[in-house]
Amino acid sequence: MGDQLGRDLASMTGVWHDHLEAFDPEGTPIAHDEHGGVPGPFPYDNLVYFDFDGSTVTQTNVTFAGREPKVRTFESDLVDGVLRFRRLGPEAPQHVGVSGGPGVIWFVPESWNEPGLNRYSEPDHIRIEGESRWRTTVLYRNGPLVRTMMVTGTRLSGDTSERHHLDPRGPGSPVHEDRDVTTHFVADGAGYDSSTTAGSTTDSSATDSSATDSSATDSSATDSSATDSSKTDKGQQ
């Protein structure tokens, strides 16, 4: 694992507290977002469980403040120095994570020649410095730019083997759940099919539709989404 991207992914392993804020294109804070992968009020807070074993990233975003609790899981694979997200749903383009130099990661579409990107696209810039990280995304829906999102993250723990005490799901169950599937790349798509309320069972139909594809990202990862993580989506809010 000698590549820069691999080193930066390894540096993000742990449990993070992400605080998510949204802004319109003029920089005015948004109190309610109707355009994102998971519409709802802003600001809000996620726990982000980030695991990297040298080849596969698994990220689970758990909303615990500011919105109803939700759980979203994203998966991706490091292949030849590029992180390839397992596809996010029907007609979803291939998203990738690429290095922007030490401590910088971009989550972006591999190609813009995908019809689904005309319906939903949220490029994601991540900067990591020790126990802190920052995500900035730009969301396009049906063509126009509709909002930006700023995520400030603080690492709470390096141990992802058990749920954090802030997790609304409570202790005693796995940290990660079944991978999410979204329909918002499809014409008239409604959004996430398997985004679940904390404590419920996720939809096991989240099957992989690519050879190798978040959230990272709620980013988003962290908030596509990770994401939200997230799913990366990207919609990793």
N, C-alpha and C positions, 0 to 999 in steps of 0.2 A: 504494500500500500504506500508507494512512494510518491504518488501524484498529489498535487496541491489540493484538489477537490476532496480526495479521500482524507487528507489530514484535517481539512476544515469540517467535514462531516463528522469525523471522530471527535472533534472538539466540541460539537453540539450535543453529544450524548448526555442524557439526563432528563430531569423534570424541570420545566420552565413555567414561570408565570408571565403570560403575555397580556398586555393591556392594549386594546384595539380602539383606535379613533378614526373617524371617516370625515372627509371634507369634499365639498363640491369643487368644480374646476376653478372657482375664484378664491378658494381657500377658506370658505366659511364652514364651520363645523356642522356636520349632519347629525340630527337627533334620531332620525329613522331612515334606514337604507332599504329601498324597495328593489334595488338592482343586483345585490350581491348573491353569491351562491346560496346563502341562507339569509333571507331578508329579516330585518329586525332592528331594534334600537341600538344606538351607539351613544357613548362608549360602552364596552363590555370587556369581560376578562375570561381568558382560557387558561387551563392547565394544559401543557403540551408535554407528552411523553415521547422522547426522541431516542430511538435505538438504531445503532449502526454496527453491524458485525464484520465490516470489511468489504462486504459485497451487497448487502440489502439494507435499505432504510425502511423502518416501520415507524410511523408517526401517528399518534392519536391525540386529537384535540378534544378537551372536555370543557364546555362552558360552565362556569360556576358562579358568575356574578354579572349583573346587568341585563341578562336575558334568561329565558327558560333553559335549564340544563339540557345540553345536547352532546352527543358523542360522535366523532367522525374519525375514521382511520384511513390512512393513505400508505401506499407501498411503492417503492422504487428500487432499481437495481443499478449498481455502478458497473458499467461496461466500457472498457477501453478509455477510462478517464472521464466518461460522461455519465451522469445520473439519468436513467431512463425511467420515467414514471409508468407504472402499470395503468393502462388507459382508464380514464375516469368515468366512461359510460358510452352510450350509443353516439356515434359520429364524433366522439371526442378526438381531437388531434393528438399526436404524440408530443408530450411535453418532456423537456429535458432540464437538468440542472448542469450548469457549466461554471467553471471558475472564472472569477473576475480579478484574480490575484490573491495574495494571502489575506484570509479573513473575509473574502467577498464571494458570494454565490449569487448567480442569476437563475431563476426558474422561468423558462420561456418556451414558446412553441418551437419545435424542431424546424418547422417550415410554416410560412404564412399562407401557403397554397392549400388551405383546408377550409371548406365551406363553414364548418362549425365555428371558426374564429370570427366570422362576420356576426355571429349571434352572441358570443361570449368570449372575452379574452381578458386576462389579468396578469400581465408580466409582473414579476416579483423580484425585488432586489433585497439581499440579506447581507448584513455586516455583523461580524462576530468579533468581540474583544473580551476575552477572558470569561467572566461570569455574566456578561451582558451581551445582548444582540438586538439588532434593529431590523425591521422589515418595512419596506415601502412598496406599495402596489399601485397600479393604475388600471382601472376597470373600464372596458369598452363593452357596450351592449347594443347590438343591432347597428353597429357602425360608430356612433359617437362615443367620445370619452364622457363618462357620467360621474365618476368620483375617483378620489384617491384614498388610500388607507395608510395610516402610520401605526406600526406595532412596536412597542417597547417591551423587551423581554429580559427577565432576570432569572438566572438558574437558582432553583430552590434546593436541588439535590442531584447528585451524580448517580443515584440508585434508582433504576426503573423496574426493579423486581417486584415492587409492591406499590399500591396506590397511595398517593399523598393524602394527608389528613384533610385537605381542602376539597378532595374529589367528592362530588355529590353522590357518586355511585356507592360510596362506603367501602370499607376494607373487604378483603377476603375473596376477590375475584380477579381474573386476569386484567392487566393494564390495557392491552390492546384488544380490539374487537374486530369483527368482520369488515373487510374493506368496503368503503362507500361507493355507490354508483350514482352518477348525476345524469339528468336528461336535459340540462340547459344548453347543450350544444346542438340539440335537435330543434327544428322549427316547432314553435309553440311548446317547447319543453318546460316542465313545471319546476325543475330544480332537482334536489337530492331525493332519491327514492328511499334510501336506507339510512338517512340521518335520523338517529334515534334519541329518544329522551333518556337521560342518564338513569341507569338502573334497569332499562328494558333490554330485550334481546335484539341484536341487530339482524338485518336481512341477510341470510346466507347465500342469496343469489348473486352476490357481488363477485362475479367471475371475471377472470382476466381475458381481455379481448385483444391483447397484443403479445408479441413475442417477449418483450421485456418492458413498462411506464411507472402528485401528490400527488404536504404537505404535506410540502413540506409542506400548504399550506395553507386558521385559525386559525394566511395566514394566515393560507393561508392560511395556516398556517397556518402551521402553524399554525387564516385567517388564514385552494385553492383553496381549505381548504385549506391542509394540511392541510394548505393548504393551503387550515385550514390554514401546521402545521401546519401543514395542517401542511391538504389536501388541501399545499401545496398549494391547484386549479387556480384557471385552476380552481378557484373557490376554496382554497385551503384556509379560510378564515379560522 
